Amino acid sequence: MRAVPLADHLAEWSARTGITVRVWALPREPLPAMAAGLAHGMLRDVLEEVERQGSARTVSVALTLTAGRLRLTVSDDGSGTSADAFEAVLRDRRATIAGLGGRLAVNGVRGEGTTISAAVPLT
């Protein structure tokens, strides 16, 4: 997956949902296949849940690959969903990430939004 197709995907999702997407960071080089699949799948799951909840006006995305580590952070300005609300959506992703030695965190602040962060070693 290259940064341009991911940026296009985010732009298409934004146009379809009416939710503004702010891109903080995307890799300039293509991601390794495993990292691309993991990042794209998690991003798809999170964006679907943001859309389903319907309270966010803006979503911010940062995807970086540094020192053999993939980091993905997605933040929204919605109602501040709890980790439990995302658990059903992210259960399989959490297991995959943990199996790779990574971590996934969900932090919702009522009335201020939710941030989902994942970090996975790629070595």
N, C-alpha and C positions, 0 to 999 in steps of 0.2 A: 504494500500500500504506500503510495506516495502522498506527500502533503497536499498536492493539488486535488487529487480525487477526494480526499477526506474533506478538504475545504469545500469542494463542490457539494458533497453529501450534506454538510452542515448548512450550506446556503439553501439547498433544496428543501431540507427539513424546516428551516426557518420560514421559507416562502409558503410552504404547505400549512404550517401551524400558526403562523403569525407571531411566533415567539422569536425575539431578536437573539441572535447568537453572536457573542463576542469571542474571538479567538485570541487567546493570550500567547499560545505557542504551539507550533507544529514542527515536526522534523523536516529538514530540507532534503534529506536523503531518504530513499526507500527504507522501510522497516524490514527486518528479517521476517520471514513468513510467519513464524510462531507469534511474534510480537504483533504483527499486523492483524492476524486473526483474533488475538486476545483483545487488542485495543478496539477494533471495529465492533466486535461482539458486545463488549461491555458498553461502549458508547451507544450502540443501538438500544440495548436494554434500558439504560438510564434515560435516554431521550424519549423512548416510548412511555416510560413511567412519568416523566415530567409532563408529557403531553396528556396522558390519561388523567393526571391530577388536575390539570387545567388552571392552576392559579399563578403560574410563573409568567412573567412578561419578558424576562431576559435569562439566558443561559450563557455561562462563560466556560470555555474549554481550554485546557492546557495539556498538551501531550509532548513529552520530552523523552529523549533517549540519551543518557549520559552514563559514562563509566559502566557499561554493561547492565544498566538498570532502566527499565521502562517505568515512567510515571504518567498517570492520567488523573486529572482532576476536572470534575464537572461541578459547577456551582449554579444554583438558580436563585431567583428572588421570590420564590413562591411562599407558601404558607409555613414552611419549616417542617417537613415530614420527618418522622422519627425513623430510626434504623429499622425498627420492626416492620414498618410499612414497605420498606425496600427489600426486606429479607426474602420474601417470596420471589421477587424478581431477580435478586442477585445471589440466591443460594448456590446455584451451580457455579456461577462465576467465582464466588468466594472459595468454594472447594477447589476449583482449578488453580486459582491464584495461590492458595495455601499449599497445594501440592507442589507448586513450583518454588516454594520458599518465600512467597510474597505476602502482602497484607492488603486488605481492603477495609476502608473505614467509611462510615456514614455518620455525618453530623448535621442534625437539623436543629435550627433555632426557631421556635414558634414565632410566626409573623415576620421572619427575616430571610428564610430560605434554607436550602439544604446543600451540603457539599459532600460529594462522593469522591474518595481518593483511593487510588490503587498504586502500589509500587511492586514491581516484579523483577527479580534478577534474571538476566538473560544468559548468564554464563553457566 
